[in-house]
Amino acid sequence: MTAVKDSVHDYISLDPLAQDLVDTTEFQRLRHIKQLSTVRLVYPSANHTRFEHSLGVYHLASQALSHLDNLDISGERADHLRAAALLHDVGHGPYGHQTEHVIMRETGRHHDEIEWLLTDAEAGHPTDPPTNPTVHDVLTDHGLDPTRVAAHIRGEGELGQLVSGELDVDRMDYLVRDAHHTGVPYGTIDTGRLVRELRYRDGELVLDEGNVQTAESLLFARGLMNGIVYRHHVSRIAGAMLERAAERLLASDEADVSVERFQRMADHDLLVALREHVPELGRRIERRDLYKRAVWAGLGDVPAGVVDCGHADERAAEREIATQAGVDPADVVVDVLSRPSLKESNARVVVGGVVQRLEEASELVGALRDAERAQWRLGVYTASDHVDSVADAVSNVLGVRVGHVD
């Protein structure tokens, strides 16, 4: 076993399989993908990476396996699960979730749909041949099935719920890690109790008797971190600008960047490419010279059709708003979040010997749902010189009630 010192979990012990996976080209790339992407433009110390987060997820998965007393999870079953926990983020593109929708529209794949990456020894290296071992080679050398590992990462099957589900170890690690590195205390949860109280009932991952409040703490931490960290308006503006810039990069004949190359970039690779080929946005993002909020409207001020609009509708609205405001269409960004939801409210807990969904067992869920709805905002962003004219145009084009934005 090799021990790695971690800022959150102290020491993380890596078994021989994990040691070999960490040394792969695909996993080493995660050192150069920041966990919180544009959030670090708000919280300067949030410079942790998906590399250390993935080690943390592996650590919590290993702990959970050792406490699941009602299942014998050992040998190759445990190896497949631990490999999935460690590799769950290797499918992320540059800037993580901020470019995820761009990649999905181009490839039809979500970041956790990585069977293509694990089963093809060449897939993760579209331009340069690997100098380190590949994930495919390490998995097969250790007698593991890459397809089975990929299924766990997608959250499929009994064990997949530990990696991707309402009570997954991914969520546990990123909440405490993000809180630690931003300096915001609201994501602090008791991961030790959470992993010790996990059980399986009829193939479903649940928290054992007496843990309604434990599950509530996970839900509450996620709700607070959403409002204070993950959806901070500066991060949302930068993220929306980055998404538009990435779309223009991929569409540029001059840049000639394929989606295969794009999704294997690191953060700095993308920033360099944007600075060269999409300079009007690339330089702004690099220098934190961001657009301002022309509109920042709550759910009650936005027509239902706008709330549920898709990508094509957003882009059409940008063009129409720009025309009415008399500005370049490239200077208007419409940012519509999906409707508020609380995935964690479907977590299962044992109450009086009966498995219930958390929303059935907790009175807190309703209040948190109300808070999510209250925090939801539609954003329309533009250069500071155009804020007033764009705000007026938004009111006419989208029928949004526009108020003053600080």
N, C-alpha and C positions, 0 to 999 in steps of 0.2 A: 504493500500500500504506500502511496505517495500522499503526503499531507500538503495542502495548499492553504495559506493564511488568507482569510476572507474578512472584509470589513464588517460584515453582518453576522455570519455564522461562526466566526472564529476560525477553527480549522476544518477543512473539508478533506476527507480521505478519498482518494481515487483508486479504484481497483485497476488491475492491468488493462482491462478493456477500455475503461474511461481514459487512462493515461494515453493509450494509443489513439483514441478518438480525438482527444484534445490536440494532438500533434498533427492532425490532418489539415490540409489546405483549407477545406471548407470551414472548419471550426476556428482556425487561427484568424480567418477573415473577420470573425465577430469581435475581435479586439478593436476593429476600426469602424464598428457600427455603434453609435451612441444609443443607449437604452431609451433616453427621453428626447432624442432628436431636437426639435425646435424649443422644447421646454427649457433647455439650457440658456436660451436667450432671455429668460425671465429669472431663472435660478442659476447663477453662475457656477455653483459647485456641483451641479447635476451633470457631471462628465463621465459617469460610469457607463460601462458598455454591456452589450448583449453577451459578451464573453463571460464576464463574472456573474451576470444574472443566470446564465445557463448552468454554470457550476453550482449556483445556489439551488436551482430547480432539481438538479441531480442529487444534491445533498438531501433536500427535503423528501424526494421520492424514496431514497434509500432509507431514511428514517421511517417513513410511512410503511414501507414494506416490512420493516422489523417489528412493527406494532400491530399489524393486521393479523391478530391471533386466530380469527375464524377462517383463514385461508392459508394453505401451505404454499407460499410464493417463494420459490427458491430455484436454484439452478438456472437453466436456460430461460425459464419464464421471467425470473427476476432480471436476468441479463438483458432481455429484450426491452423490458420496461425502463430500466436504468439508462439504456442507450437512447431510448425515445426521449426521456426527460432531458438528457444532456444535449441532444440534437434538435430539440423542438423548434429552435429559432434559426437554424441554418438556412431556411428558405427565405428569410427576410431580405429585401432589397436595401439599397442605401437609404438612410434616414428612417428605416423601419416602417412603421405604420403610415408615415407621411407619404410614401410612394406606393403603398400597398394597392390602392384603388387604380392607379395608373397601370401597374403590372397586371392586375386582374383583368382590366379591360383589354389588354394586349394579348394575354395568354389564356384567360379563362380560369386561372388557378389562384386560389387563396394561398397565403404564405405558409400555411401548415399542410398544404397538399404537396408533399415533396417526394413522392415515390419516384418521380423522374430523376431527382437529384441523387437519391440513395441507390437506385438500381443501375444507373449508367455511370461508369467510371469516368467518362469524359464530360458529362453534362455540366458539372460545376466549373468548367474551365474553358469557356468558349473562345478565348484568345490565347492565353499563355498556357503551356503545358505545366502540370503541377510538379513542384519540386519536393513537396511533402507527400506522404501517403494520402490516398483519397478515402473518404468515408466508406465507399462501396468496398474497397479492398480490405479495410480494417474489419468491417462487419463480417464479410465472408471468411476472412482468415480466422476469425474467432468462432466460426460456425453459426453465425446469426443470419436470419433471413431479413434482408433489407425491406421487403414488402411488408412483413409483419411489424417491423419497427415503424414504418411509415403509417400503418393503420393505427398504432398506438398514438402517434403524434396527432392524427386527425380526431382522436378521442373515441375511436371505435372499440367496441367490446368492453368487457368487464374492467380490465386494467387500464384501458385508454382513458377512462374517466379521471384517473389520477393525474394525467398529463393535460387533458383538455376537458373540463367540465365545470360544474358549478362549485365544486370543492377542490379544484385542482391545485397542485403545488406550484404551478406557474404563477397563479394569482397571489398565492401566499408570499412567494419570494419578491415579486416586483413591488408589492405594496410596501413591505418593510424596507426594501432596498431603495426605492424611490423616495420614501420619507426620510431615510437616513441621509441620502446624498443631496436632497433639496434643503434639508434642515427644517422641513415641515413635519410636525409630530403626529399629524392626524392619521397617517397610514400605519401606525404602529399596532401590530396585532400579535397575539400569542401563538406563534407558529408551533412551538413545542406542544402546547395542548391540542392544537388543531390536528397535527399529524398523529398524535397518540390516541385521539378519540375517533379516528376514522374506522369504519367497519363496512362490510358488505352484507346486505340483506337482499336475497333473491336477485343477485346480480347487480344491485344498485349500490353505489357508494353513498354512505350516510354518516352522520355524526351520531355517536352513541347517546344513550339516555343521559339527560341532564345537561345538554349542550345547546339549548336554544340560544342562550346569550352568547355562546362561542360563535355560533353561526351569524348572529346579529352583528357581532363585532366586525366580521369580515365584510358584511354588507355596508355597515356604517362607515368603515374605513374607506371602502371604494367610493361611496357617495361623497365623502369629504374631499378625497383626493381628486375626484372628477372636477369639482367646482373650483378648488384652490390651485391645483397643479395641472392636470391633464387638459382641461378646457380653458385655461387662462387665455384671455383674449389676445395677448401678444403672441402666444404660441400658436393659436388658431390662425391668426393673420399670416404669420411666417409659414405655417404649414400649407395654407391655401395658396400662397404665392409660390412655394416650392413645387406643389403639385402642378400648377399651371406651367411653371418653367420646365418641369420634367416632360410634360406633354409636348411642349414646343421643341425640346431637344430631340425627342424620338421622331417628331415629324419633320425635322430639318434634314434636307438632302445634303447640305454642307457638312453637318456634324457626322452623318452616316453612322449613327449609334443604333445597333440592333437591340431588341428587347432582351435577347439572351445576354449580351454584354452588359446592358443596363442593370439587370437584376443581380449581377455578380459584382457590381461596383461596391466600393466602400464609400463612406460619407465624403471623404476628401476627394475621391475620384469624381464624384458627381459635382461637387462644388467647383472644381477646376473646369470640368466640361461646361457647366452653366456660365461660368465667368467668360469663357471663350465664345460660346455659341448662342447663349441667351443673356447677353450682358446686362440688359435693362433690368432684369429680375435677379440674375446671378449676383451682380455687385451689390444690389440692395440687401439681399439675404446675407451675404458675407459680411457686410458692414453694419448690419442691423438697422438699415435705413428703410424701415418698413412702411407699408401703406397704413392709413388711418381708418378708423371706423366711420363710415358715412351713415350706416344704419346698424343698430344692435337691438333687435326687436324680439320680445318674448312671444311665447306660443299663442297667447290670446290676441296678439296684434297681427298675426300672420294667417292669411287664408289657408284652409286645409289643402287646397291644391298645390300651394307653394311648399308647404311643409313636406308633402309627399313627392315632390318633383325629383326627377332623376338627373343624371349627368348631362344628357343632351339638353334638357330643359334649363339647367343652370347656365350652360354656355349660351343658349339662345337668349336668356334673360340678360346676360352680360352685354351681348351685342346690342340689344334693344335699349337698355339703360344708357349705354355709352352713346348711342345715336341721339337719344333725347337730351342727354347732358352735354353733347357737343365735345366729347373727349374720345381719345383713341380706345377702341375695344380692349386693347391689351392693358389698359389702365383701370379696368373694373373687374373685381373678383366677387362673385356671389358664393357664399359659403353656407350651405344648408345641412345641418346635422340631421341624422336619422331621428325618428321619434324617440322620446325618452323611454328607456327600458331598464329593468333591474334583473339581469340574468341570474344573479345570486339568489333571488327570491325563490327560485325553483330548487335550491339546495334541499336535500332531504335530511330530516332529523328524527330521532326516535323519541316519542313522547308517550309515556304510559305504555311502553311496549309496542306501540304502533308507529309505523313510518309515516311521517307527514311532510308535505312541502313546507318550507319555512314560512311562506306567505299565509299558510293555514294556522301555523303555530305561534306566530309573532304579530303583535299589534304594531310593532315598530315599522313593518314593511309598508303599510299604508302611508305613514308619515314620510318615509323616505321616497316613496313614489311621488308624493306631492312636491317634495323638495326638488326632485329631478325635473319635474315639469316646470317648476318655478324658475329653475336655473337655465332652462333651454333658451338658446338665442339663435336667431338668424343673423348672420353678419354680411354686410356688403362693404368692401374695402376699396380704397382708391388713394391716389396721391393726395397730400394735404391740400394742394391748391384746388382740388376738384370736389372736396367733401360736400359742400353745400349744393352744388348743381347735381351731383350724383344722388344725394339724399332726396331731392325733389323728384328726380326721374324714377327712383325706386317706388315712391308713393304712387306715381302714375302707372308704372308698368306692372308692378306686382300687387298693388292694392294693399300694401303694408302700411299700417299706421306708424308714422315716423315721428320719433321724439328726439329730444336733445341727447347727444352722446358726449360724455366727458372724455 
